[in-house]
Every structure is written in structure tokens, then in C-alpha cells.
Amino acid sequence: MSNLIEEEFELEEDTQKSKFLTFILGKEVYGIEIKYVTEIIGIQSITEIPELPEYIIGIINLRGKIIPVMDVRARFKKELRDYNDRTCIIVIHIKDTSIGLIVDSVSEVTLIPEGNIVPPPEINKSYKNRYISGIGKVCDEVKLILNCDKLLNDDEVDDINRLV
């Protein structure tokens, strides 16, 4: 019986392989591996919590579960914008933690074969590039593939886990 469960799990993993949820942040298109995405919700009331990093702007109550929320613009040190009707929260689950990512808008789920993903250029290994694990080539466009593991460092995960 356990072999059947393992086969179903592997099949589910295969159907998610190479699929990315793409979202817009300014002029750039980013992708998150679909396996991390729990759901997408509209912007809602956010409760601020003191003494967290400036990009963790607070928490939301999502059907009784407390979810910390990160403004991805603030995390990437981009100019902040007012939220509008296209702004949304992508809820992801990573490192045993659920967190909401506020983005300008969600685009689509895109298939990017492994062969179409190249490492980011090594010209500038600056602070801003550490969140990018690869560059996805889709037709004549590029998608910046996020390294979800590096969005939160271990100290921040500990701080966030104390909230929930």
C-alpha cells in the first residue's frame, strides 16, 4: 500500500516539475516554483508587528491561521508603491513556514523546461542578486526565478515562527 502512495506522490511531483507561478514587480517578471505556492489572495487588512525586518510588514488572519506578510518590493529594496486592485498576496510554504508575498500582480503559471533555465550572470554577485536562482528563457522573454530558500534567512524564519 505504501508503494502506491509513494507512486502518487512522485506523479504529483512530476506534474509540478518545471512549472512556475509568474508575477510582476515593476518591469520585471519573476517566477516561483509552483510546489511552494499554497494560494493567491487579494490584498487585505494587515496588522503591523513591531521589531521585525522592514520588509515583513505584518500579519494577516487567513481562515484562522496567522500568516506573516513580506512586501517583496521592500525585500528587494525597490521603490514602494501604493497597493491597488492588481496587488495580491502569494502565500507560499517554505522551511515549515507559511508566508505571504505581496507582489504588484500575478501573471500566469508557466512551464519552463530545466534546459531553458540558466544560472544568473556572475558579473555582479551583489546583495540584490542572491534571491535569483536562475534565468528562465520563455520565447523572447526572460523570467527571474526566485530562490525561495534565500528569501528568508534562518534567523528571520525563527522570528516569524515565534509569531505564529
Rosetta blueprint (number, residue, H / E / L):
1 M L
2 S H
3 N H
4 L H
5 I H
6 E H
7 E H
8 E H
9 F H
10 E H
11 L H
12 E H
13 E H
14 D H
15 T H
16 Q H
17 K L
18 S L
19 K E
20 F E
21 L E
22 T E
23 F E
24 I E
25 L E
26 G L
27 K L
28 E E
29 V E
30 Y E
31 G E
32 I E
33 E E
34 I H
35 K H
36 Y H
37 V E
38 T E
39 E E
40 I E
41 I E
42 G E
43 I L
44 Q L
45 S L
46 I L
47 T E
48 E L
49 I L
50 P L
51 E L
52 L L
53 P L
54 E L
55 Y L
56 I E
57 I E
58 G E
59 I E
60 I E
61 N E
62 L E
63 R L
64 G L
65 K E
66 I E
67 I E
68 P E
69 V E
70 M E
71 D E
72 V H
73 R H
74 A H
75 R H
76 F L
77 K L
78 K L
79 E L
80 L L
81 R L
82 D L
83 Y L
84 N L
85 D L
86 R L
87 T L
88 C E
89 I E
90 I E
91 V E
92 I E
93 H E
94 I E
95 K L
96 D L
97 T E
98 S E
99 I E
100 G E
101 L E
102 I E
103 V E
104 D L
105 S E
106 V E
107 S E
108 E E
109 V E
110 T E
111 L E
112 I L
113 P L
114 E H
115 G H
116 N H
117 I E
118 V E
119 P L
120 P L
121 P L
122 E L
123 I L
124 N L
125 K L
126 S L
127 Y H
128 K H
129 N H
130 R H
131 Y H
132 I E
133 S E
134 G E
135 I E
136 G E
137 K E
138 V E
139 C L
140 D L
141 E E
142 V E
143 K E
144 L E
145 I E
146 L E
147 N L
148 C H
149 D H
150 K H
151 L H
152 L L
153 N L
154 D H
155 D H
156 E H
157 V H
158 D H
159 D H
160 I H
161 N H
162 R H
163 L H
164 V L
